[in-house]
């Protein structure tokens, strides 16, 4: 059975204009992926944003990987 963390990714029109976010915390998947792609490690991001969890960043990476593979990814409603 494949483990997924996508249940941490939500989309709510009232939060960040409906962009996919992590647990509705107003951290968009896009912004987290930008931090990681700029060279920050997961530990560095977690240090700078203590309300995030390691699984949140892994969920953002999973979401980005699926989206880049042209698979349709539909975030769940607000958490």
HTML snippet that shows the backbone in 3Dmol.js (N, CA, C, O; Angstrom):
<script src="https://3Dmol.org/build/3Dmol-min.js"></script>
<div id="view" style="width:600px;height:400px;position:relative"></div>
<script>
const pdb = `
ATOM      1  N   UNK A   1       0.841  -1.174   0.000  1.00  0.00           N
ATOM      2  CA  UNK A   1       0.000   0.000   0.000  1.00  0.00           C
ATOM      3  C   UNK A   1       0.887   1.238   0.000  1.00  0.00           C
ATOM      4  O   UNK A   1       1.804   1.350   0.814  1.00  0.00           O
ATOM      5  N   UNK A   2       0.617   2.157  -0.903  1.00  0.00           N
ATOM      6  CA  UNK A   2       1.396   3.371  -1.046  1.00  0.00           C
ATOM      7  C   UNK A   2       0.981   4.392   0.001  1.00  0.00           C
ATOM      8  O   UNK A   2      -0.199   4.714   0.136  1.00  0.00           O
ATOM      9  N   UNK A   3       1.968   4.899   0.743  1.00  0.00           N
ATOM     10  CA  UNK A   3       1.682   5.913   1.752  1.00  0.00           C
ATOM     11  C   UNK A   3       1.546   7.270   1.070  1.00  0.00           C
ATOM     12  O   UNK A   3       2.349   7.621   0.206  1.00  0.00           O
ATOM     13  N   UNK A   4       0.543   8.017   1.455  1.00  0.00           N
ATOM     14  CA  UNK A   4       0.356   9.350   0.911  1.00  0.00           C
ATOM     15  C   UNK A   4       0.107  10.331   2.049  1.00  0.00           C
ATOM     16  O   UNK A   4      -0.453   9.983   3.089  1.00  0.00           O
ATOM     17  N   UNK A   5       0.528  11.536   1.824  1.00  0.00           N
ATOM     18  CA  UNK A   5       0.315  12.600   2.811  1.00  0.00           C
ATOM     19  C   UNK A   5      -0.576  13.689   2.231  1.00  0.00           C
ATOM     20  O   UNK A   5      -0.688  14.771   2.806  1.00  0.00           O
ATOM     21  N   UNK A   6      -1.208  13.410   1.102  1.00  0.00           N
ATOM     22  CA  UNK A   6      -1.992  14.424   0.408  1.00  0.00           C
ATOM     23  C   UNK A   6      -3.183  14.932   1.203  1.00  0.00           C
ATOM     24  O   UNK A   6      -3.743  15.976   0.869  1.00  0.00           O
ATOM     25  N   UNK A   7      -3.582  14.216   2.247  1.00  0.00           N
ATOM     26  CA  UNK A   7      -4.693  14.707   3.063  1.00  0.00           C
ATOM     27  C   UNK A   7      -4.302  15.976   3.824  1.00  0.00           C
ATOM     28  O   UNK A   7      -5.170  16.653   4.377  1.00  0.00           O
ATOM     29  N   UNK A   8      -3.032  16.299   3.858  1.00  0.00           N
ATOM     30  CA  UNK A   8      -2.561  17.531   4.495  1.00  0.00           C
ATOM     31  C   UNK A   8      -2.708  18.746   3.574  1.00  0.00           C
ATOM     32  O   UNK A   8      -2.617  19.886   4.031  1.00  0.00           O
ATOM     33  N   UNK A   9      -2.929  18.511   2.310  1.00  0.00           N
ATOM     34  CA  UNK A   9      -3.059  19.606   1.337  1.00  0.00           C
ATOM     35  C   UNK A   9      -4.542  19.928   1.174  1.00  0.00           C
ATOM     36  O   UNK A   9      -5.354  19.058   0.860  1.00  0.00           O
ATOM     37  N   UNK A  10      -4.871  21.196   1.395  1.00  0.00           N
ATOM     38  CA  UNK A  10      -6.260  21.629   1.296  1.00  0.00           C
ATOM     39  C   UNK A  10      -6.369  22.823   0.366  1.00  0.00           C
ATOM     40  O   UNK A  10      -5.385  23.500   0.066  1.00  0.00           O
ATOM     41  N   UNK A  11      -7.570  23.057  -0.073  1.00  0.00           N
ATOM     42  CA  UNK A  11      -7.850  24.223  -0.907  1.00  0.00           C
ATOM     43  C   UNK A  11      -9.189  24.790  -0.463  1.00  0.00           C
ATOM     44  O   UNK A  11     -10.205  24.095  -0.452  1.00  0.00           O
ATOM     45  N   UNK A  12      -9.170  26.062  -0.099  1.00  0.00           N
ATOM     46  CA  UNK A  12     -10.366  26.744   0.388  1.00  0.00           C
ATOM     47  C   UNK A  12     -10.364  28.136  -0.232  1.00  0.00           C
ATOM     48  O   UNK A  12      -9.391  28.874  -0.077  1.00  0.00           O
ATOM     49  N   UNK A  13     -11.436  28.509  -0.931  1.00  0.00           N
ATOM     50  CA  UNK A  13     -11.477  29.831  -1.560  1.00  0.00           C
ATOM     51  C   UNK A  13     -11.231  30.981  -0.573  1.00  0.00           C
ATOM     52  O   UNK A  13     -10.794  32.056  -0.984  1.00  0.00           O
ATOM     53  N   UNK A  14     -11.500  30.772   0.705  1.00  0.00           N
ATOM     54  CA  UNK A  14     -11.312  31.818   1.706  1.00  0.00           C
ATOM     55  C   UNK A  14      -9.873  31.884   2.235  1.00  0.00           C
ATOM     56  O   UNK A  14      -9.529  32.795   2.987  1.00  0.00           O
ATOM     57  N   UNK A  15      -9.040  30.924   1.843  1.00  0.00           N
ATOM     58  CA  UNK A  15      -7.647  30.883   2.312  1.00  0.00           C
ATOM     59  C   UNK A  15      -6.718  30.952   1.107  1.00  0.00           C
ATOM     60  O   UNK A  15      -6.722  30.060   0.258  1.00  0.00           O
ATOM     61  N   UNK A  16      -5.932  32.004   1.039  1.00  0.00           N
ATOM     62  CA  UNK A  16      -4.936  32.177  -0.034  1.00  0.00           C
ATOM     63  C   UNK A  16      -5.563  32.045  -1.425  1.00  0.00           C
ATOM     64  O   UNK A  16      -4.973  31.458  -2.332  1.00  0.00           O
ATOM     65  N   UNK A  17      -6.760  32.596  -1.576  1.00  0.00           N
ATOM     66  CA  UNK A  17      -7.463  32.620  -2.869  1.00  0.00           C
ATOM     67  C   UNK A  17      -7.650  31.233  -3.470  1.00  0.00           C
ATOM     68  O   UNK A  17      -7.678  31.077  -4.691  1.00  0.00           O
ATOM     69  N   UNK A  18      -7.776  30.238  -2.617  1.00  0.00           N
ATOM     70  CA  UNK A  18      -8.037  28.880  -3.091  1.00  0.00           C
ATOM     71  C   UNK A  18      -6.811  28.114  -3.541  1.00  0.00           C
ATOM     72  O   UNK A  18      -6.934  26.981  -4.007  1.00  0.00           O
ATOM     73  N   UNK A  19      -5.630  28.702  -3.415  1.00  0.00           N
ATOM     74  CA  UNK A  19      -4.414  27.967  -3.779  1.00  0.00           C
ATOM     75  C   UNK A  19      -4.221  26.808  -2.807  1.00  0.00           C
ATOM     76  O   UNK A  19      -4.610  26.908  -1.644  1.00  0.00           O
ATOM     77  N   UNK A  20      -3.629  25.716  -3.267  1.00  0.00           N
ATOM     78  CA  UNK A  20      -3.367  24.599  -2.357  1.00  0.00           C
ATOM     79  C   UNK A  20      -2.456  25.036  -1.214  1.00  0.00           C
ATOM     80  O   UNK A  20      -1.397  25.625  -1.432  1.00  0.00           O
ATOM     81  N   UNK A  21      -2.887  24.739   0.000  1.00  0.00           N
ATOM     82  CA  UNK A  21      -2.119  25.082   1.194  1.00  0.00           C
ATOM     83  C   UNK A  21      -1.926  23.840   2.052  1.00  0.00           C
ATOM     84  O   UNK A  21      -2.554  22.805   1.830  1.00  0.00           O
ATOM     85  N   UNK A  22      -1.053  23.965   3.022  1.00  0.00           N
ATOM     86  CA  UNK A  22      -0.806  22.878   3.960  1.00  0.00           C
ATOM     87  C   UNK A  22      -1.689  23.080   5.182  1.00  0.00           C
ATOM     88  O   UNK A  22      -1.544  24.062   5.909  1.00  0.00           O
ATOM     89  N   UNK A  23      -2.589  22.161   5.399  1.00  0.00           N
ATOM     90  CA  UNK A  23      -3.495  22.143   6.550  1.00  0.00           C
ATOM     91  C   UNK A  23      -4.202  23.472   6.773  1.00  0.00           C
ATOM     92  O   UNK A  23      -4.546  23.802   7.908  1.00  0.00           O
ATOM     93  N   UNK A  24      -4.423  24.231   5.724  1.00  0.00           N
ATOM     94  CA  UNK A  24      -5.130  25.498   5.839  1.00  0.00           C
ATOM     95  C   UNK A  24      -4.362  26.555   6.615  1.00  0.00           C
ATOM     96  O   UNK A  24      -4.957  27.528   7.078  1.00  0.00           O
ATOM     97  N   UNK A  25      -3.050  26.386   6.767  1.00  0.00           N
ATOM     98  CA  UNK A  25      -2.235  27.288   7.579  1.00  0.00           C
ATOM     99  C   UNK A  25      -1.774  28.536   6.828  1.00  0.00           C
ATOM    100  O   UNK A  25      -0.996  29.319   7.374  1.00  0.00           O
ATOM    101  N   UNK A  26      -2.220  28.738   5.624  1.00  0.00           N
ATOM    102  CA  UNK A  26      -1.812  29.873   4.794  1.00  0.00           C
ATOM    103  C   UNK A  26      -0.381  29.753   4.284  1.00  0.00           C
ATOM    104  O   UNK A  26       0.215  30.747   3.867  1.00  0.00           O
ATOM    105  N   UNK A  27       0.163  28.566   4.313  1.00  0.00           N
ATOM    106  CA  UNK A  27       1.426  28.277   3.642  1.00  0.00           C
ATOM    107  C   UNK A  27       1.072  27.560   2.360  1.00  0.00           C
ATOM    108  O   UNK A  27       0.614  26.418   2.392  1.00  0.00           O
ATOM    109  N   UNK A  28       1.278  28.215   1.234  1.00  0.00           N
ATOM    110  CA  UNK A  28       0.924  27.573  -0.026  1.00  0.00           C
ATOM    111  C   UNK A  28       1.966  26.519  -0.388  1.00  0.00           C
ATOM    112  O   UNK A  28       3.142  26.630  -0.041  1.00  0.00           O
ATOM    113  N   UNK A  29       1.503  25.509  -1.084  1.00  0.00           N
ATOM    114  CA  UNK A  29       2.410  24.481  -1.590  1.00  0.00           C
ATOM    115  C   UNK A  29       3.487  25.163  -2.429  1.00  0.00           C
ATOM    116  O   UNK A  29       4.667  24.826  -2.326  1.00  0.00           O
ATOM    117  N   UNK A  30       3.086  26.104  -3.245  1.00  0.00           N
ATOM    118  CA  UNK A  30       4.031  26.801  -4.119  1.00  0.00           C
ATOM    119  C   UNK A  30       5.151  27.471  -3.318  1.00  0.00           C
ATOM    120  O   UNK A  30       6.323  27.336  -3.669  1.00  0.00           O
ATOM    121  N   UNK A  31       4.806  28.184  -2.254  1.00  0.00           N
ATOM    122  CA  UNK A  31       5.832  28.889  -1.479  1.00  0.00           C
ATOM    123  C   UNK A  31       6.774  27.913  -0.778  1.00  0.00           C
ATOM    124  O   UNK A  31       7.972  28.177  -0.674  1.00  0.00           O
ATOM    125  N   UNK A  32       6.250  26.800  -0.303  1.00  0.00           N
ATOM    126  CA  UNK A  32       7.100  25.808   0.349  1.00  0.00           C
ATOM    127  C   UNK A  32       8.036  25.145  -0.652  1.00  0.00           C
ATOM    128  O   UNK A  32       9.203  24.898  -0.349  1.00  0.00           O
ATOM    129  N   UNK A  33       7.525  24.860  -1.837  1.00  0.00           N
ATOM    130  CA  UNK A  33       8.380  24.283  -2.875  1.00  0.00           C
ATOM    131  C   UNK A  33       9.462  25.267  -3.309  1.00  0.00           C
ATOM    132  O   UNK A  33      10.584  24.864  -3.615  1.00  0.00           O
ATOM    133  N   UNK A  34       9.128  26.548  -3.335  1.00  0.00           N
ATOM    134  CA  UNK A  34      10.124  27.563  -3.680  1.00  0.00           C
ATOM    135  C   UNK A  34      11.241  27.601  -2.636  1.00  0.00           C
ATOM    136  O   UNK A  34      12.413  27.715  -2.995  1.00  0.00           O
ATOM    137  N   UNK A  35      10.894  27.508  -1.354  1.00  0.00           N
ATOM    138  CA  UNK A  35      11.912  27.492  -0.308  1.00  0.00           C
ATOM    139  C   UNK A  35      12.846  26.296  -0.473  1.00  0.00           C
ATOM    140  O   UNK A  35      14.067  26.431  -0.394  1.00  0.00           O
ATOM    141  N   UNK A  36      12.263  25.139  -0.702  1.00  0.00           N
ATOM    142  CA  UNK A  36      13.066  23.921  -0.857  1.00  0.00           C
ATOM    143  C   UNK A  36      13.910  23.970  -2.126  1.00  0.00           C
ATOM    144  O   UNK A  36      15.065  23.545  -2.117  1.00  0.00           O
ATOM    145  N   UNK A  37      13.349  24.482  -3.211  1.00  0.00           N
ATOM    146  CA  UNK A  37      14.104  24.537  -4.464  1.00  0.00           C
ATOM    147  C   UNK A  37      15.202  25.596  -4.421  1.00  0.00           C
ATOM    148  O   UNK A  37      16.155  25.537  -5.199  1.00  0.00           O
ATOM    149  N   UNK A  38      15.071  26.562  -3.515  1.00  0.00           N
ATOM    150  CA  UNK A  38      16.110  27.585  -3.354  1.00  0.00           C
ATOM    151  C   UNK A  38      17.298  27.057  -2.551  1.00  0.00           C
ATOM    152  O   UNK A  38      18.322  27.729  -2.427  1.00  0.00           O
ATOM    153  N   UNK A  39      17.152  25.855  -2.013  1.00  0.00           N
ATOM    154  CA  UNK A  39      18.268  25.238  -1.315  1.00  0.00           C
ATOM    155  C   UNK A  39      18.088  25.056   0.178  1.00  0.00           C
ATOM    156  O   UNK A  39      18.964  24.503   0.844  1.00  0.00           O
ATOM    157  N   UNK A  40      16.957  25.515   0.718  1.00  0.00           N
ATOM    158  CA  UNK A  40      16.726  25.284   2.147  1.00  0.00           C
ATOM    159  C   UNK A  40      16.464  23.801   2.385  1.00  0.00           C
ATOM    160  O   UNK A  40      15.799  23.141   1.587  1.00  0.00           O
ATOM    161  N   UNK A  41      16.985  23.299   3.471  1.00  0.00           N
ATOM    162  CA  UNK A  41      16.694  21.913   3.831  1.00  0.00           C
ATOM    163  C   UNK A  41      15.345  21.875   4.550  1.00  0.00           C
ATOM    164  O   UNK A  41      14.824  22.903   4.982  1.00  0.00           O
ATOM    165  N   UNK A  42      14.803  20.685   4.664  1.00  0.00           N
ATOM    166  CA  UNK A  42      13.552  20.525   5.399  1.00  0.00           C
ATOM    167  C   UNK A  42      13.731  21.018   6.829  1.00  0.00           C
ATOM    168  O   UNK A  42      12.854  21.695   7.364  1.00  0.00           O
ATOM    169  N   UNK A  43      14.856  20.685   7.449  1.00  0.00           N
ATOM    170  CA  UNK A  43      15.099  21.119   8.830  1.00  0.00           C
ATOM    171  C   UNK A  43      15.177  22.637   8.942  1.00  0.00           C
ATOM    172  O   UNK A  43      14.705  23.206   9.927  1.00  0.00           O
ATOM    173  N   UNK A  44      15.765  23.300   7.950  1.00  0.00           N
ATOM    174  CA  UNK A  44      15.846  24.763   7.977  1.00  0.00           C
ATOM    175  C   UNK A  44      14.469  25.397   7.856  1.00  0.00           C
ATOM    176  O   UNK A  44      14.170  26.374   8.543  1.00  0.00           O
ATOM    177  N   UNK A  45      13.637  24.851   6.991  1.00  0.00           N
ATOM    178  CA  UNK A  45      12.279  25.376   6.841  1.00  0.00           C
ATOM    179  C   UNK A  45      11.514  25.189   8.144  1.00  0.00           C
ATOM    180  O   UNK A  45      10.822  26.100   8.598  1.00  0.00           O
ATOM    181  N   UNK A  46      11.636  24.015   8.742  1.00  0.00           N
ATOM    182  CA  UNK A  46      10.937  23.745   9.998  1.00  0.00           C
ATOM    183  C   UNK A  46      11.422  24.663  11.118  1.00  0.00           C
ATOM    184  O   UNK A  46      10.641  25.056  11.984  1.00  0.00           O
ATOM    185  N   UNK A  47      12.687  24.996  11.101  1.00  0.00           N
ATOM    186  CA  UNK A  47      13.229  25.910  12.105  1.00  0.00           C
ATOM    187  C   UNK A  47      12.651  27.318  11.930  1.00  0.00           C
ATOM    188  O   UNK A  47      12.349  27.997  12.911  1.00  0.00           O
ATOM    189  N   UNK A  48      12.501  27.746  10.677  1.00  0.00           N
ATOM    190  CA  UNK A  48      11.964  29.082  10.393  1.00  0.00           C
ATOM    191  C   UNK A  48      10.445  29.164  10.563  1.00  0.00           C
ATOM    192  O   UNK A  48       9.909  30.236  10.844  1.00  0.00           O
ATOM    193  N   UNK A  49       9.755  28.041  10.394  1.00  0.00           N
ATOM    194  CA  UNK A  49       8.291  28.005  10.465  1.00  0.00           C
ATOM    195  C   UNK A  49       7.876  26.901  11.435  1.00  0.00           C
ATOM    196  O   UNK A  49       7.509  25.808  11.004  1.00  0.00           O
ATOM    197  N   UNK A  50       7.930  27.173  12.744  1.00  0.00           N
ATOM    198  CA  UNK A  50       7.714  26.124  13.753  1.00  0.00           C
ATOM    199  C   UNK A  50       6.310  25.516  13.767  1.00  0.00           C
ATOM    200  O   UNK A  50       6.115  24.457  14.365  1.00  0.00           O
ATOM    201  N   UNK A  51       5.326  26.156  13.123  1.00  0.00           N
ATOM    202  CA  UNK A  51       3.992  25.549  13.100  1.00  0.00           C
ATOM    203  C   UNK A  51       3.853  24.509  11.993  1.00  0.00           C
ATOM    204  O   UNK A  51       2.820  23.848  11.886  1.00  0.00           O
ATOM    205  N   UNK A  52       4.893  24.361  11.168  1.00  0.00           N
ATOM    206  CA  UNK A  52       4.890  23.307  10.154  1.00  0.00           C
ATOM    207  C   UNK A  52       5.496  22.034  10.726  1.00  0.00           C
ATOM    208  O   UNK A  52       6.280  22.063  11.675  1.00  0.00           O
ATOM    209  N   UNK A  53       5.108  20.913  10.120  1.00  0.00           N
ATOM    210  CA  UNK A  53       5.642  19.609  10.500  1.00  0.00           C
ATOM    211  C   UNK A  53       6.338  18.999   9.297  1.00  0.00           C
ATOM    212  O   UNK A  53       6.057  19.357   8.153  1.00  0.00           O
ATOM    213  N   UNK A  54       7.240  18.086   9.565  1.00  0.00           N
ATOM    214  CA  UNK A  54       7.986  17.417   8.487  1.00  0.00           C
ATOM    215  C   UNK A  54       7.031  16.828   7.444  1.00  0.00           C
ATOM    216  O   UNK A  54       7.270  16.963   6.244  1.00  0.00           O
ATOM    217  N   UNK A  55       5.969  16.186   7.884  1.00  0.00           N
ATOM    218  CA  UNK A  55       5.011  15.593   6.942  1.00  0.00           C
ATOM    219  C   UNK A  55       4.322  16.648   6.075  1.00  0.00           C
ATOM    220  O   UNK A  55       3.885  16.338   4.967  1.00  0.00           O
ATOM    221  N   UNK A  56       4.220  17.885   6.560  1.00  0.00           N
ATOM    222  CA  UNK A  56       3.652  18.962   5.742  1.00  0.00           C
ATOM    223  C   UNK A  56       4.531  19.221   4.522  1.00  0.00           C
ATOM    224  O   UNK A  56       4.035  19.367   3.405  1.00  0.00           O
ATOM    225  N   UNK A  57       5.839  19.277   4.752  1.00  0.00           N
ATOM    226  CA  UNK A  57       6.758  19.524   3.640  1.00  0.00           C
ATOM    227  C   UNK A  57       6.813  18.332   2.694  1.00  0.00           C
ATOM    228  O   UNK A  57       6.906  18.504   1.479  1.00  0.00           O
ATOM    229  N   UNK A  58       6.756  17.140   3.242  1.00  0.00           N
ATOM    230  CA  UNK A  58       6.724  15.954   2.385  1.00  0.00           C
ATOM    231  C   UNK A  58       5.440  15.917   1.574  1.00  0.00           C
ATOM    232  O   UNK A  58       5.448  15.476   0.424  1.00  0.00           O
ATOM    233  N   UNK A  59       4.339  16.372   2.155  1.00  0.00           N
ATOM    234  CA  UNK A  59       3.075  16.446   1.417  1.00  0.00           C
ATOM    235  C   UNK A  59       3.183  17.452   0.275  1.00  0.00           C
ATOM    236  O   UNK A  59       2.690  17.195  -0.823  1.00  0.00           O
ATOM    237  N   UNK A  60       3.823  18.596   0.523  1.00  0.00           N
ATOM    238  CA  UNK A  60       4.009  19.598  -0.532  1.00  0.00           C
ATOM    239  C   UNK A  60       4.859  19.031  -1.668  1.00  0.00           C
ATOM    240  O   UNK A  60       4.569  19.263  -2.842  1.00  0.00           O
ATOM    241  N   UNK A  61       5.900  18.293  -1.318  1.00  0.00           N
ATOM    242  CA  UNK A  61       6.735  17.661  -2.339  1.00  0.00           C
ATOM    243  C   UNK A  61       5.948  16.619  -3.134  1.00  0.00           C
ATOM    244  O   UNK A  61       6.072  16.537  -4.356  1.00  0.00           O
ATOM    245  N   UNK A  62       5.150  15.838  -2.442  1.00  0.00           N
ATOM    246  CA  UNK A  62       4.330  14.825  -3.111  1.00  0.00           C
ATOM    247  C   UNK A  62       3.333  15.491  -4.059  1.00  0.00           C
ATOM    248  O   UNK A  62       3.160  15.050  -5.195  1.00  0.00           O
ATOM    249  N   UNK A  63       2.687  16.541  -3.593  1.00  0.00           N
ATOM    250  CA  UNK A  63       1.726  17.277  -4.412  1.00  0.00           C
ATOM    251  C   UNK A  63       2.415  17.841  -5.652  1.00  0.00           C
ATOM    252  O   UNK A  63       1.900  17.720  -6.763  1.00  0.00           O
ATOM    253  N   UNK A  64       3.574  18.455  -5.457  1.00  0.00           N
ATOM    254  CA  UNK A  64       4.316  19.016  -6.585  1.00  0.00           C
ATOM    255  C   UNK A  64       4.746  17.955  -7.581  1.00  0.00           C
ATOM    256  O   UNK A  64       4.685  18.176  -8.790  1.00  0.00           O
ATOM    257  N   UNK A  65       5.178  16.814  -7.090  1.00  0.00           N
ATOM    258  CA  UNK A  65       5.594  15.728  -7.976  1.00  0.00           C
ATOM    259  C   UNK A  65       4.427  15.219  -8.806  1.00  0.00           C
ATOM    260  O   UNK A  65       4.569  14.983 -10.006  1.00  0.00           O
ATOM    261  N   UNK A  66       3.281  15.051  -8.172  1.00  0.00           N
ATOM    262  CA  UNK A  66       2.103  14.587  -8.913  1.00  0.00           C
ATOM    263  C   UNK A  66       1.640  15.628  -9.920  1.00  0.00           C
ATOM    264  O   UNK A  66       1.279  15.288 -11.047  1.00  0.00           O
ATOM    265  N   UNK A  67       1.650  16.887  -9.520  1.00  0.00           N
ATOM    266  CA  UNK A  67       1.201  17.948 -10.426  1.00  0.00           C
ATOM    267  C   UNK A  67       2.138  18.084 -11.623  1.00  0.00           C
ATOM    268  O   UNK A  67       1.683  18.356 -12.734  1.00  0.00           O
ATOM    269  N   UNK A  68       3.433  17.900 -11.414  1.00  0.00           N
ATOM    270  CA  UNK A  68       4.377  18.041 -12.522  1.00  0.00           C
ATOM    271  C   UNK A  68       4.283  16.875 -13.484  1.00  0.00           C
ATOM    272  O   UNK A  68       4.687  16.991 -14.641  1.00  0.00           O
ATOM    273  N   UNK A  69       3.756  15.756 -13.021  1.00  0.00           N
ATOM    274  CA  UNK A  69       3.598  14.587 -13.878  1.00  0.00           C
ATOM    275  C   UNK A  69       2.307  14.622 -14.669  1.00  0.00           C
ATOM    276  O   UNK A  69       1.914  13.620 -15.267  1.00  0.00           O
ATOM    277  N   UNK A  70       1.648  15.760 -14.676  1.00  0.00           N
ATOM    278  CA  UNK A  70       0.396  15.981 -15.398  1.00  0.00           C
ATOM    279  C   UNK A  70      -0.747  15.122 -14.893  1.00  0.00           C
ATOM    280  O   UNK A  70      -1.731  14.898 -15.598  1.00  0.00           O
ATOM    281  N   UNK A  71      -0.612  14.655 -13.694  1.00  0.00           N
ATOM    282  CA  UNK A  71      -1.741  13.971 -13.070  1.00  0.00           C
ATOM    283  C   UNK A  71      -2.589  15.038 -12.426  1.00  0.00           C
ATOM    284  O   UNK A  71      -2.064  16.002 -11.869  1.00  0.00           O
ATOM    285  N   UNK A  72      -3.841  14.883 -12.494  1.00  0.00           N
ATOM    286  CA  UNK A  72      -4.736  15.868 -11.869  1.00  0.00           C
ATOM    287  C   UNK A  72      -4.735  15.632 -10.369  1.00  0.00           C
ATOM    288  O   UNK A  72      -4.976  14.522  -9.897  1.00  0.00           O
ATOM    289  N   UNK A  73      -4.459  16.693  -9.633  1.00  0.00           N
ATOM    290  CA  UNK A  73      -4.442  16.629  -8.178  1.00  0.00           C
ATOM    291  C   UNK A  73      -5.487  17.598  -7.666  1.00  0.00           C
ATOM    292  O   UNK A  73      -5.428  18.796  -7.943  1.00  0.00           O
ATOM    293  N   UNK A  74      -6.448  17.071  -6.914  1.00  0.00           N
ATOM    294  CA  UNK A  74      -7.519  17.904  -6.374  1.00  0.00           C
ATOM    295  C   UNK A  74      -7.398  17.903  -4.859  1.00  0.00           C
ATOM    296  O   UNK A  74      -7.660  16.884  -4.221  1.00  0.00           O
ATOM    297  N   UNK A  75      -6.999  19.050  -4.263  1.00  0.00           N
ATOM    298  CA  UNK A  75      -6.890  19.095  -2.804  1.00  0.00           C
ATOM    299  C   UNK A  75      -8.245  18.908  -2.144  1.00  0.00           C
ATOM    300  O   UNK A  75      -9.285  19.245  -2.710  1.00  0.00           O
ATOM    301  N   UNK A  76      -8.211  18.367  -0.946  1.00  0.00           N
ATOM    302  CA  UNK A  76      -9.427  18.201  -0.169  1.00  0.00           C
ATOM    303  C   UNK A  76      -9.905  19.558   0.315  1.00  0.00           C
ATOM    304  O   UNK A  76      -9.163  20.536   0.238  1.00  0.00           O
ATOM    305  N   UNK A  77     -11.107  19.631   0.804  1.00  0.00           N
ATOM    306  CA  UNK A  77     -11.646  20.881   1.357  1.00  0.00           C
ATOM    307  C   UNK A  77     -10.868  21.313   2.574  1.00  0.00           C
ATOM    308  O   UNK A  77      -9.903  20.659   2.969  1.00  0.00           O
ATOM    309  N   UNK A  78     -11.278  22.396   3.161  1.00  0.00           N
ATOM    310  CA  UNK A  78     -10.576  22.960   4.317  1.00  0.00           C
ATOM    311  C   UNK A  78     -10.487  21.934   5.435  1.00  0.00           C
ATOM    312  O   UNK A  78     -11.418  21.164   5.671  1.00  0.00           O
ATOM    313  N   UNK A  79      -9.356  21.939   6.114  1.00  0.00           N
ATOM    314  CA  UNK A  79      -9.124  20.972   7.201  1.00  0.00           C
ATOM    315  C   UNK A  79      -9.865  21.382   8.451  1.00  0.00           C
ATOM    316  O   UNK A  79      -9.790  20.692   9.467  1.00  0.00           O
TER     317      UNK A  79
END
`;
const viewer = $3Dmol.createViewer("view");
viewer.addModel(pdb, "pdb");
viewer.setStyle({}, {cartoon: {color: "spectrum"}});
viewer.zoomTo();
viewer.render();
</script>
